[in-house]
Amino acid sequence: MQYQIEVKPQAIKDGKKIPKIQLQRIFDKIDALQDNLAGDVKRLTNFTPEYRLRVGAYRVLFEVEGSTESFTESTYTNRGKKHHDEITSKHFRT
């Protein structure tokens, strides 16, 4: 199935904090998602957004709505940084 990618404004803003080389790698992987969610994609349980793409130390969090992938506000998280827990904890359902 082919997907259309919709990048939300907050995701673009978050991307400005990432080194350009890493950001290019992330966008290459995002482009590959158009073809049947190809890549290191995992469906998350009890978590919103419901999918994550792993790109090196970064995690791209996204949702799938019909034939559109929506990349949400905290799209990029760096597993190696302390602020990762702060960024992702606000997405857990209570």
C-alpha positions in Angstrom: 0.0 0.0 0.0 1.3 3.5 -0.9 1.0 6.1 1.8 1.0 9.9 1.6 3.2 11.6 4.1 1.9 14.7 6.0 4.6 16.4 8.2 3.1 18.6 10.8 4.6 22.1 11.5 5.8 21.1 15.0 7.8 18.2 13.5 9.5 20.6 11.1 10.4 22.9 14.0 11.7 19.9 16.1 13.8 18.9 13.1 15.7 22.2 13.2 17.4 21.0 16.4 18.9 17.9 14.8 22.3 18.0 12.9 21.7 18.2 9.1 23.5 14.9 8.3 21.2 13.1 10.8 18.1 14.9 9.6 18.8 13.9 6.0 19.1 10.3 7.1 15.8 10.6 9.0 14.0 12.0 6.0 15.4 9.3 3.7 13.9 6.7 6.0 10.6 8.7 6.2 10.5 8.7 2.4 10.9 4.9 2.4 7.8 4.6 4.6 5.6 5.6 1.7 6.0 2.1 0.4 4.0 -0.1 2.8 5.7 1.3 6.0 9.1 -0.1 5.0 11.9 0.2 7.5 12.4 -0.5 11.2 8.8 0.3 12.2 7.2 -0.9 15.3 3.6 -0.6 16.4 3.5 0.7 19.9 1.0 -0.5 22.5 -0.8 1.9 24.9 1.1 4.8 23.4 0.1 7.8 21.2 1.3 8.2 18.5 0.9 4.5 17.7 4.0 3.8 15.5 7.7 4.5 15.7 10.5 4.4 13.2 14.0 3.8 14.4 16.8 5.7 12.6 20.1 5.3 14.5 19.8 6.9 17.9 16.6 8.8 16.9 13.0 7.6 17.0 10.4 9.0 14.7 6.9 8.8 16.2 4.0 8.8 13.8 0.3 7.9 13.3 -1.3 6.3 10.3 -4.7 7.7 9.3 -6.2 5.8 6.3 -3.7 6.3 3.5 -1.9 9.2 5.2 1.0 9.1 7.7 0.9 12.0 10.1 4.2 12.9 11.9 3.3 14.4 15.2 4.7 17.1 17.5 7.5 15.2 19.1 8.5 13.4 16.0 12.2 13.0 16.7 13.6 11.8 20.0 17.2 11.0 20.6 17.6 7.8 22.8 21.0 9.0 24.0 19.8 12.2 25.6 18.4 12.8 29.0 15.4 14.8 27.7 14.1 11.7 25.9 12.0 10.7 28.9 10.6 14.2 29.3 9.6 14.3 25.6 7.9 10.9 25.4 6.4 10.8 28.9 3.7 13.3 27.9 2.4 10.9 25.3 1.5 8.1 27.7 -2.1 7.5 28.4 -3.2 7.9 32.0 
